[in-house]
Amino acid sequence: MNYENWPRVDHAGRCGCVRCRRQMRLIDRLADRSLSVALRHSQSRFEDALGLEAATPSGTITLPGRFSGWRDSIILYDLLMGSPPAAFKQKSVRGAGPGYLYRIYEENKQIPLYIGMAFNEPIQDRVTSHFRGLVAKSGQRLPAKTLAATSPGKLAGLNSEIAKLKFLVAQLPQSKHIRVQYGTVVPNSGYPMDPKFLHAFESALQVLEHPRSYVGSARTFEDVLMP
């Protein structure tokens, strides 16, 4: 039989008599067929094994793409006010990529201040928005009284990584030692470059490098996903 739930025995041709019209309505036949297909798939050991394997990958999970590594370290002032390398002025490319990530750090410090992604805006615009009101055109840090007056003990209580970054910058004696790098992500064949794909690499790098602005509970990315 084609069905796991055995069909009712009615007239073979569904002749239109009262019994056939009552018992073999179209909706009943569709429901029977749908249930039969579901039962067959759930009872198939072959399909069940494939489904389990696909749903529960074992071992270390590797992201389906390639990260270039951090490159082209430039001074913050050159990024905000000068003419940075072209990569700092590019947007991520939907589809084939590349996608752009950036890393803000203090010179001669091993732990970065911040790691972010630039999808709908170039890195230059993203970083400029982070430092607006904190760094003057001369490259000097502007006094941010509210941030500077915040006690270091409150840093751990901040839930926004951008807020923590601004706090950290406000506490620095000067900004001329802040530098920015970029990195690219290229997806493997069959995986399109989109905000969620790039965010996976951003999150992985944040976990690996644990920047000072890191907030483990933060799940948001990109202020605006659509251009």
C-alpha positions as CSV (number, residue, x, y, z in Angstrom):
1,M,0.0,0.0,0.0
2,N,1.0,3.6,-0.6
3,Y,-0.3,4.7,2.8
4,E,0.8,3.8,6.3
5,N,-2.7,4.8,7.7
6,W,-4.9,2.4,5.7
7,P,-7.6,4.1,3.7
8,R,-11.3,3.4,4.2
9,V,-12.9,0.9,1.8
10,D,-15.2,2.9,-0.4
11,H,-16.4,2.5,-3.9
12,A,-13.3,2.4,-6.1
13,G,-14.5,5.1,-8.5
14,R,-16.1,7.4,-5.8
15,C,-19.3,7.3,-7.6
16,G,-21.0,10.2,-6.0
17,C,-23.5,8.3,-3.9
18,V,-24.3,9.6,-0.4
19,R,-21.8,7.3,1.2
20,C,-18.9,8.4,-1.0
21,R,-19.7,12.1,-0.7
22,R,-19.9,11.9,3.0
23,Q,-16.8,9.7,3.7
24,M,-14.3,10.8,1.0
25,R,-14.4,14.5,0.9
26,L,-11.3,16.2,-0.6
27,I,-10.1,17.5,2.7
28,D,-10.1,14.1,4.2
29,R,-8.2,12.6,1.4
30,L,-5.5,15.3,1.6
31,A,-5.2,14.8,5.3
32,D,-4.8,11.0,4.9
33,R,-2.0,11.5,2.3
34,S,-0.2,14.1,4.4
35,L,-0.2,11.9,7.4
36,S,1.0,8.9,5.4
37,V,4.0,10.8,4.0
38,A,4.9,12.0,7.5
39,L,4.7,8.5,8.9
40,R,6.8,7.1,6.1
41,H,9.6,9.6,6.6
42,S,9.7,9.3,10.4
43,Q,9.8,5.5,10.2
44,S,12.6,5.4,7.6
45,R,15.8,4.5,9.3
46,F,17.9,5.8,6.4
47,E,16.3,9.2,6.4
48,D,16.3,9.3,10.2
49,A,20.1,8.8,10.3
50,L,20.7,11.6,7.7
51,G,18.4,14.0,9.6
52,L,20.2,13.3,12.9
53,E,23.6,13.8,11.4
54,A,22.7,17.1,9.7
55,A,21.0,18.4,12.9
56,T,23.8,17.5,15.3
57,P,27.3,18.2,14.0
58,S,30.0,16.7,16.2
59,G,33.4,18.0,17.2
60,T,34.7,21.5,16.6
61,I,32.5,23.7,14.4
62,T,34.4,25.6,11.6
63,L,32.8,28.7,10.1
64,P,32.2,28.3,6.4
65,G,34.5,31.1,5.2
66,R,38.0,32.6,5.4
67,F,39.2,35.5,7.6
68,S,42.2,37.4,6.2
69,G,43.7,38.3,9.6
70,W,44.1,41.9,10.8
71,R,46.1,44.2,8.5
72,D,47.0,47.9,7.6
73,S,47.2,49.4,11.1
74,I,46.7,53.1,11.0
75,I,46.5,55.9,13.5
76,L,42.9,56.9,14.5
77,Y,43.5,60.5,13.3
78,D,44.4,59.3,9.8
79,L,41.2,57.2,9.7
80,L,38.9,60.0,10.9
81,M,40.5,63.1,9.2
82,G,43.0,61.8,6.7
83,S,43.0,59.6,3.6
84,P,43.0,56.0,4.9
85,P,43.6,53.0,2.6
86,A,40.7,52.1,0.3
87,A,39.6,49.1,2.4
88,F,38.6,51.5,5.3
89,K,36.2,53.2,2.9
90,Q,34.5,50.1,1.4
91,K,31.2,48.6,2.4
92,S,30.8,44.8,2.7
93,V,29.6,43.2,-0.5
94,R,26.4,41.2,-0.3
95,G,26.5,37.8,-1.8
96,A,30.1,36.9,-2.7
97,G,31.8,39.2,-0.2
98,P,34.1,40.3,1.1
99,G,32.7,41.4,4.4
100,Y,34.7,43.9,6.5
101,L,35.6,43.7,10.2
102,Y,37.7,46.2,12.2
103,R,39.7,46.2,15.4
104,I,40.4,49.3,17.6
105,Y,43.3,49.0,19.9
106,E,45.9,51.0,22.0
107,E,49.4,51.0,20.6
108,N,51.7,48.5,22.5
109,K,48.7,46.9,24.2
110,Q,47.9,43.3,23.6
111,I,44.1,43.4,24.4
112,P,42.1,45.4,21.9
113,L,39.5,48.0,22.8
114,Y,36.8,47.0,20.4
115,I,36.1,44.6,17.5
116,G,33.2,45.4,15.2
117,M,31.8,44.8,11.7
118,A,31.0,47.2,8.9
119,F,28.3,46.0,6.6
120,N,26.1,48.8,5.4
121,E,28.6,51.5,6.2
122,P,32.4,51.6,5.6
123,I,34.7,51.2,8.5
124,Q,35.6,54.9,8.4
125,D,32.0,55.9,9.0
126,R,31.5,53.3,11.7
127,V,34.5,54.3,13.7
128,T,33.7,58.0,13.2
129,S,30.3,57.4,14.8
130,H,32.0,55.7,17.8
131,F,34.3,58.6,18.5
132,R,32.0,61.5,17.7
133,G,32.3,64.0,20.6
134,L,35.4,62.3,21.9
135,V,38.2,63.2,19.5
136,A,38.8,66.6,17.9
137,K,40.0,67.3,14.4
138,S,43.5,67.8,15.8
139,G,43.4,64.2,17.0
140,Q,43.3,65.2,20.7
141,R,40.8,63.6,23.0
142,L,38.0,66.0,23.9
143,P,36.9,66.3,27.5
144,A,33.8,64.2,28.0
145,K,32.8,65.1,31.6
146,T,30.0,62.6,32.0
147,L,32.1,59.7,30.8
148,A,35.3,60.8,32.5
149,A,33.5,61.1,35.8
150,T,32.2,57.6,35.6
151,S,33.9,55.4,38.1
152,P,35.8,52.4,36.7
153,G,33.7,50.1,38.8
154,K,30.7,50.9,36.7
155,L,32.4,49.7,33.5
156,A,31.4,46.1,34.2
157,G,27.8,47.1,34.6
158,L,27.5,48.6,31.1
159,N,25.5,46.4,28.6
160,S,26.5,48.3,25.5
161,E,29.9,47.6,23.9
162,I,29.9,51.0,22.2
163,A,29.2,52.7,25.6
164,K,32.1,50.8,27.1
165,L,34.3,51.8,24.2
166,K,33.5,55.5,24.7
167,F,34.1,55.2,28.4
168,L,37.5,53.6,27.8
169,V,38.5,56.3,25.3
170,A,37.4,59.1,27.7
171,Q,39.7,57.6,30.3
172,L,42.7,57.6,28.1
173,P,45.2,60.6,28.6
174,Q,45.4,61.1,24.8
175,S,44.1,59.4,21.7
176,K,47.1,59.6,19.4
177,H,48.1,56.1,20.3
178,I,44.8,54.6,19.3
179,R,45.0,52.6,16.1
180,V,42.6,50.8,13.8
181,Q,43.0,47.6,11.6
182,Y,40.7,45.9,9.2
183,G,40.2,42.3,8.2
184,T,38.0,40.7,5.5
185,V,35.8,37.6,5.4
186,V,35.1,35.7,2.3
187,P,32.4,33.0,2.4
188,N,32.9,29.5,1.1
189,S,31.0,28.5,-2.1
190,G,27.3,28.1,-1.4
191,Y,27.3,30.5,1.6
192,P,26.1,34.1,0.8
193,M,27.7,37.1,2.5
194,D,25.0,38.7,4.7
195,P,24.9,40.5,8.0
196,K,24.3,37.4,10.1
197,F,27.2,35.5,8.3
198,L,29.6,38.4,9.0
199,H,28.3,38.7,12.6
200,A,29.3,35.1,13.2
201,F,32.9,35.9,12.4
202,E,32.7,39.2,14.5
203,S,31.4,37.2,17.5
204,A,34.0,34.5,17.1
205,L,36.9,37.1,17.1
206,Q,35.4,38.9,20.1
207,V,35.3,35.6,22.0
208,L,38.9,34.8,21.0
209,E,40.4,38.2,21.7
210,H,38.0,39.3,24.4
211,P,38.4,43.1,23.8
212,R,38.1,45.4,26.8
213,S,34.6,46.6,25.6
214,Y,33.4,42.9,25.4
215,V,29.8,42.3,26.8
216,G,28.9,38.6,26.8
217,S,25.2,39.3,26.9
218,A,25.2,41.7,24.0
219,R,23.5,40.1,20.9
220,T,22.8,43.1,18.7
221,F,24.8,44.1,15.6
222,E,24.6,46.9,13.1
223,D,22.4,49.8,14.0
224,V,20.5,49.5,10.7
225,L,20.7,46.3,8.7
226,M,19.0,47.5,5.6
227,P,20.5,50.4,3.6
